[in-house]
Amino acid sequence: MKKVFKKTRRMTRKVVKNCIFCKQKIEPDYKEVDALSHFMNERGKIIPRSTSGICQKHQRVMALSIKHARHLALIPFLVRPGQ
């Protein structure tokens, strides 16, 4: 007896894979808090590369600069929803 499998469609979001740092030819910096806050969600977590659409090189540099800014108290480590 032959098994028949149904093909399922996955609902995926298409994110434009255009790195804004490559387009503007700049590097992420820990002092630019406004630029770094675009790559963090409302809870303070770093948004993954698949969602943000930036390249691998700049994702690594951006994550390090966010961590550096957190250590210098420019960005909070955790944002609680009630506060």
PyMOL commands that set and color helices and strands:
alter all, ss='L'
color gray80, all
select helices_A, chain A and resi 20-24+33-37+49-52+56-71
alter helices_A, ss='H'
color red, helices_A
deselect
rebuild
show_as cartoon
